[in-house]
Amino acid sequence: MSAPETIAEILDRATAAYAGLAATGETIEDEWSYVNDLTEAWRARLAEVAAARGAEPAGAAGPAVDRAIDEIGRISDPHRAIDWLSTFPQVVLVALGEGL
């Protein structure tokens, strides 16, 4: 029997997917600084949660986060990617029962 998935494992997947989203948004040269500042802030927040709760079992959060990862994986428009740079981390945090 395998160990239950942890919050850290979910956040690792979410952070990797988020990097792809940021890369898509970075293709708009005029928005490069904004994208990087926003990405850095949300990565720090997700890292904070991983440090505080990473070893906890994730429960039912895994499928919800995986669905959000699937959604952002389909984004090819850089403007839409930028819109999701704030939305995606909030979805992940809500799925984990974390305050924003």
Backbone as JSON, one array per atom type, in Angstrom:
{
  "sequence": "MSAPETIAEILDRATAAYAGLAATGETIEDEWSYVNDLTEAWRARLAEVAAARGAEPAGAAGPAVDRAIDEIGRISDPHRAIDWLSTFPQVVLVALGEGL",
  "N": [[0.85, -1.17, 0.0], [0.59, 2.2, -0.86], [1.89, 5.3, 0.43], [-0.18, 8.02, 1.53], [-0.74, 10.81, -0.64], [1.1, 13.83, -0.25], [0.79, 17.28, 0.79], [3.03, 18.7, -0.01], [3.84, 17.25, -2.29], [1.72, 17.75, -4.04], [1.97, 20.52, -4.27], [4.46, 20.66, -5.5], [3.86, 19.69, -8.08], [2.02, 21.63, -8.86], [3.59, 23.96, -8.79], [5.46, 23.43, -10.8], [3.77, 23.36, -13.04], [2.88, 25.96, -12.94], [5.17, 27.36, -13.61], [5.33, 26.89, -16.34], [3.05, 28.28, -17.17], [3.81, 30.89, -16.5], [5.96, 31.18, -18.25], [4.64, 31.25, -20.68], [3.23, 33.66, -20.4], [5.37, 35.42, -20.27], [6.12, 35.84, -22.85], [5.1, 38.15, -23.84], [6.64, 40.95, -24.27], [6.42, 43.56, -23.14], [5.2, 43.02, -20.75], [6.9, 41.61, -19.2], [8.33, 42.24, -16.75], [6.18, 42.59, -14.96], [4.99, 40.03, -15.06], [7.07, 38.46, -14.01], [7.4, 39.58, -11.42], [4.88, 39.09, -10.29], [4.77, 36.29, -10.48], [6.92, 35.57, -8.83], [5.98, 36.44, -6.33], [3.71, 34.78, -5.92], [4.88, 32.24, -6.06], [6.44, 32.35, -3.77], [4.43, 32.42, -1.83], [3.23, 29.89, -2.19], [5.42, 28.29, -1.55], [5.68, 28.93, 1.12], [3.4, 27.71, 2.19], [4.04, 25.05, 1.59], [6.27, 24.73, 3.23], [5.13, 24.98, 5.76], [3.06, 23.08, 5.82], [3.71, 20.88, 4.32], [4.22, 18.09, 4.82], [1.79, 17.05, 5.5], [-1.04, 14.9, 4.84], [-2.66, 15.13, 1.69], [-5.3, 14.62, 1.17], [-8.4, 15.05, -0.44], [-7.57, 17.03, -2.13], [-5.77, 16.65, -4.22], [-6.96, 15.69, -6.79], [-8.46, 18.01, -7.43], [-6.51, 20.02, -7.71], [-5.04, 18.86, -9.76], [-6.89, 19.05, -11.82], [-7.01, 21.82, -12.16], [-4.37, 22.22, -12.97], [-4.44, 20.88, -15.41], [-6.18, 22.57, -16.75], [-4.7, 25.05, -16.94], [-2.65, 24.11, -18.46], [-3.62, 24.04, -20.99], [-3.63, 26.57, -21.91], [-2.69, 28.8, -24.32], [-2.6, 31.36, -25.2], [-0.85, 34.26, -24.49], [-1.85, 36.54, -23.1], [-4.08, 35.54, -21.79], [-2.76, 33.7, -20.2], [-1.39, 35.43, -18.48], [-3.57, 36.51, -17.12], [-4.28, 34.27, -15.64], [-2.16, 33.98, -13.9], [-2.51, 34.97, -11.33], [-4.88, 33.77, -10.63], [-4.62, 30.9, -10.75], [-2.81, 30.11, -8.54], [-4.45, 30.83, -6.41], [-6.63, 29.12, -6.71], [-5.36, 26.7, -6.2], [-4.62, 27.08, -3.5], [-7.14, 27.35, -2.28], [-8.15, 24.78, -2.8], [-6.51, 23.37, -1.11], [-7.46, 24.15, 1.28], [-6.49, 26.42, 2.35], [-5.99, 29.71, 3.61], [-6.25, 32.75, 1.78]],
  "CA": [[0.0, 0.0, 0.0], [1.42, 3.4, -0.94], [1.59, 6.36, 1.39], [-1.05, 9.04, 0.95], [-0.06, 11.95, -1.24], [1.26, 14.94, 0.68], [0.6, 18.63, 0.27], [4.27, 19.06, -0.72], [3.81, 16.63, -3.62], [0.76, 18.51, -4.86], [2.54, 21.84, -4.55], [5.53, 20.47, -6.48], [3.21, 19.62, -9.39], [1.41, 22.93, -9.15], [4.66, 24.92, -9.05], [6.0, 23.11, -12.12], [2.79, 23.81, -14.03], [2.87, 27.43, -12.86], [6.34, 27.84, -14.36], [4.93, 26.88, -17.75], [2.11, 29.38, -17.35], [4.6, 32.12, -16.48], [6.74, 31.23, -19.49], [3.72, 31.68, -21.74], [2.98, 35.08, -20.2], [6.61, 36.18, -20.51], [6.34, 36.11, -24.28], [4.72, 39.55, -24.1], [7.82, 41.66, -23.78], [6.03, 44.7, -22.3], [4.66, 42.52, -19.48], [7.91, 40.72, -18.61], [8.56, 42.57, -15.33], [4.95, 42.3, -14.22], [4.86, 38.57, -14.98], [8.07, 37.93, -13.08], [7.09, 40.02, -10.06], [3.69, 38.35, -9.84], [5.16, 34.89, -10.34], [7.77, 35.45, -7.65], [5.14, 36.59, -5.14], [2.88, 33.59, -5.72], [5.77, 31.11, -5.74], [6.8, 32.49, -2.36], [3.26, 32.02, -1.02], [3.1, 28.43, -2.27], [6.56, 27.73, -0.8], [5.32, 29.14, 2.52], [2.45, 26.65, 2.53], [4.78, 23.79, 1.56], [7.13, 24.66, 4.43], [4.3, 24.85, 6.95], [2.12, 21.95, 5.81], [4.11, 19.95, 3.27], [4.17, 16.67, 5.18], [0.4, 16.64, 5.76], [-1.73, 14.24, 3.73], [-3.4, 16.09, 0.88], [-6.73, 14.3, 1.11], [-9.07, 15.14, -1.74], [-7.08, 18.2, -2.87], [-5.01, 16.24, -5.4], [-7.72, 15.77, -8.04], [-8.85, 19.39, -7.73], [-5.32, 20.71, -8.21], [-4.71, 18.28, -11.06], [-7.84, 19.62, -12.8], [-6.54, 23.18, -12.43], [-3.14, 22.08, -13.75], [-4.87, 20.54, -16.76], [-6.76, 23.79, -17.34], [-3.68, 26.01, -17.34], [-1.82, 23.48, -19.48], [-4.22, 24.26, -22.3], [-3.58, 28.0, -22.24], [-1.62, 29.14, -25.26], [-2.62, 32.81, -25.38], [-0.08, 34.88, -23.41], [-2.69, 37.43, -22.3], [-4.88, 34.68, -20.9], [-1.82, 33.16, -19.21], [-1.16, 36.47, -17.48], [-4.79, 36.55, -16.29], [-4.29, 33.1, -14.75], [-1.03, 33.97, -12.98], [-3.04, 35.17, -9.98], [-6.01, 32.87, -10.4], [-4.21, 29.53, -10.5], [-2.36, 29.85, -7.16], [-5.58, 30.94, -5.5], [-7.37, 27.87, -6.84], [-4.58, 25.68, -5.49], [-4.72, 27.35, -2.07], [-8.5, 27.0, -1.87], [-8.25, 23.31, -2.8], [-5.78, 22.87, 0.07], [-8.1, 24.67, 2.5], [-5.58, 27.45, 2.85], [-6.45, 31.09, 3.46], [-5.55, 33.52, 0.75]],
  "C": [[0.9, 1.24, 0.0], [0.96, 4.44, 0.07], [0.66, 7.38, 0.73], [-0.22, 10.21, 0.39], [-0.01, 13.11, -0.24], [0.98, 16.28, -0.02], [1.85, 19.07, -0.5], [4.29, 18.48, -2.13], [2.86, 17.37, -4.55], [1.35, 19.86, -5.24], [3.72, 21.75, -5.51], [4.95, 20.45, -7.9], [2.65, 20.98, -9.79], [2.48, 23.97, -9.51], [5.29, 24.68, -10.42], [5.05, 23.58, -13.22], [2.75, 25.34, -14.09], [4.04, 28.03, -13.64], [6.04, 27.88, -15.86], [3.97, 28.01, -18.08], [2.85, 30.71, -17.41], [5.41, 32.27, -17.77], [5.87, 31.68, -20.66], [3.46, 33.18, -21.62], [4.19, 35.95, -20.5], [6.84, 36.5, -21.98], [5.87, 37.5, -24.69], [5.78, 40.42, -23.45], [7.46, 42.82, -22.83], [5.53, 44.28, -20.92], [5.68, 41.69, -18.7], [8.12, 40.99, -17.13], [7.35, 42.23, -14.48], [4.79, 40.8, -14.0], [5.84, 38.01, -13.96], [7.83, 38.34, -11.64], [5.92, 39.24, -9.49], [4.02, 36.88, -9.58], [6.0, 34.68, -9.08], [6.93, 35.53, -6.37], [4.31, 35.33, -4.88], [3.71, 32.35, -5.44], [6.17, 31.15, -4.27], [5.65, 32.06, -1.46], [3.08, 30.51, -1.04], [4.23, 27.74, -1.5], [6.31, 27.85, 0.7], [4.39, 28.02, 3.0], [3.17, 25.3, 2.56], [5.65, 23.64, 2.8], [6.3, 24.4, 5.69], [3.51, 23.54, 6.99], [2.51, 20.82, 4.87], [3.98, 18.48, 3.58], [2.75, 16.16, 5.42], [-0.17, 15.88, 4.56], [-2.62, 15.24, 2.99], [-4.9, 15.81, 0.83], [-7.26, 14.4, -0.3], [-8.56, 16.3, -2.59], [-6.38, 17.81, -4.17], [-5.79, 16.32, -6.7], [-8.14, 17.19, -8.42], [-7.68, 20.17, -8.31], [-4.93, 20.17, -9.57], [-5.63, 18.82, -12.16], [-7.42, 21.04, -13.16], [-5.26, 23.17, -13.26], [-3.47, 21.76, -15.21], [-5.41, 21.78, -17.47], [-5.68, 24.76, -17.79], [-2.73, 25.43, -18.4], [-2.34, 23.68, -20.89], [-4.17, 25.72, -22.75], [-2.39, 28.27, -23.15], [-1.55, 30.65, -25.51], [-1.88, 33.49, -24.22], [-0.9, 35.83, -22.53], [-3.56, 36.63, -21.32], [-3.99, 34.06, -19.82], [-1.57, 34.18, -18.11], [-2.37, 36.6, -16.56], [-4.78, 35.43, -15.25], [-3.12, 33.08, -13.76], [-1.44, 34.24, -11.54], [-4.12, 34.16, -9.64], [-5.56, 31.46, -10.0], [-3.71, 29.28, -9.07], [-3.5, 29.94, -6.15], [-6.45, 29.68, -5.54], [-6.67, 26.76, -6.06], [-4.73, 25.86, -3.98], [-6.11, 27.02, -1.54], [-8.67, 25.49, -1.8], [-7.56, 22.71, -1.57], [-6.39, 23.36, 1.38], [-7.28, 25.75, 3.16], [-6.19, 28.83, 2.66], [-5.64, 31.82, 2.43], [-4.85, 34.67, 1.4]]
}
